Amino acid sequence: MKGEFQMSDMGELTFFLEAVKKIFKYLKGQPKLGLWYPRESPFMLEAYSDSDYAGANKNRKSITGGCQVLGKRLISWQCKKQTIVATSSTEAEYVAATNCCGQVLWIQN
């Protein structure tokens, strides 16, 4: 597989991939880093979602975004193109909310 795909084939994306690799290398050397929750902080899970309607110009698919917050600290986020073509902004928002609920269920389990 290494012969099929080269980092140089990815153009400007290689800059970001190299930055991500450096971040992961740093984190690997810092095993004591993590999320810190003071005792007095509320331990409540909150979730937010949003979407644009038909934001992708070529195929008219909407983009879904969401984030999950635990005790006022961001623990998860996502942004992706929806798999369906929504016929209304309400439908696009419904799909975004459904994806967000799925993420919350995954976190709770």
C-alpha positions in Angstrom: 0.0 0.0 0.0 2.9 2.3 0.7 3.8 2.1 -3.0 0.3 3.2 -4.0 -0.1 6.3 -2.0 2.6 8.9 -1.2 2.4 11.8 1.1 3.5 14.1 -1.7 0.4 13.1 -3.7 -1.8 14.8 -1.1 -0.6 18.4 -1.8 -1.3 21.0 0.8 -2.9 18.4 3.1 0.6 17.1 4.0 1.3 20.3 6.0 -1.7 19.5 8.3 -0.9 15.8 8.5 2.7 16.6 9.6 1.3 19.0 12.2 -1.0 16.3 13.5 1.8 13.8 13.6 3.9 16.2 15.7 1.1 16.7 18.1 0.6 13.0 18.6 4.3 12.5 19.0 4.3 15.1 21.8 1.3 13.6 23.5 2.8 10.1 23.4 5.7 11.5 25.4 3.4 13.1 28.0 1.5 10.1 29.5 0.3 12.2 32.5 -1.6 14.7 30.4 -5.4 14.4 30.4 -8.6 16.0 31.2 -8.8 17.5 34.7 -12.2 17.8 36.5 -12.2 19.6 39.8 -14.5 18.1 42.5 -16.8 21.1 42.5 -17.3 21.1 38.8 -20.7 19.9 37.6 -20.6 16.5 36.0 -23.3 17.1 33.5 -23.2 16.0 29.8 -24.5 18.6 27.3 -24.7 18.2 23.6 -25.1 20.7 20.8 -25.8 20.2 17.1 -26.2 22.3 13.9 -26.3 21.9 10.2 -26.3 24.0 7.1 -28.9 23.3 4.5 -27.5 22.0 1.2 -24.0 23.4 1.9 -22.1 21.2 -0.4 -22.2 22.9 -3.8 -21.8 19.8 -6.0 -24.2 17.4 -4.5 -26.4 19.6 -2.3 -25.7 17.6 0.8 -25.9 19.3 4.2 -23.0 19.5 6.6 -23.6 18.3 10.2 -21.7 19.6 13.2 -22.0 18.7 16.8 -20.1 18.8 20.1 -20.5 17.2 23.5 -19.4 18.9 26.7 -18.9 17.2 30.1 -18.6 19.5 33.1 -18.0 22.6 31.0 -15.2 20.8 29.1 -15.4 19.8 25.5 -14.9 16.0 25.2 -16.1 15.2 21.7 -16.9 17.0 18.4 -17.8 16.1 14.9 -18.3 17.7 11.5 -19.2 15.7 8.5 -21.3 15.7 5.3 -24.7 14.1 5.7 -25.2 10.8 3.8 -28.6 12.0 2.5 -29.8 15.0 0.5 -32.1 16.8 2.9 -35.2 18.4 1.2 -35.6 21.1 3.9 -33.6 22.8 6.6 -35.8 21.1 9.2 -34.8 17.7 7.8 -31.1 18.7 7.8 -31.4 19.8 11.5 -33.2 16.6 12.4 -30.4 14.5 10.8 -27.8 16.6 12.8 -29.7 16.1 16.0 -30.0 12.3 15.4 -26.2 12.1 14.8 -25.6 14.1 18.0 -27.9 11.8 20.0 -26.0 8.8 18.7 -22.7 10.3 19.9 -24.2 11.0 23.3 -25.4 7.4 23.6 -21.9 6.2 22.6 -20.3 8.4 25.3 -22.8 7.2 28.0 -22.0 3.6 27.3 
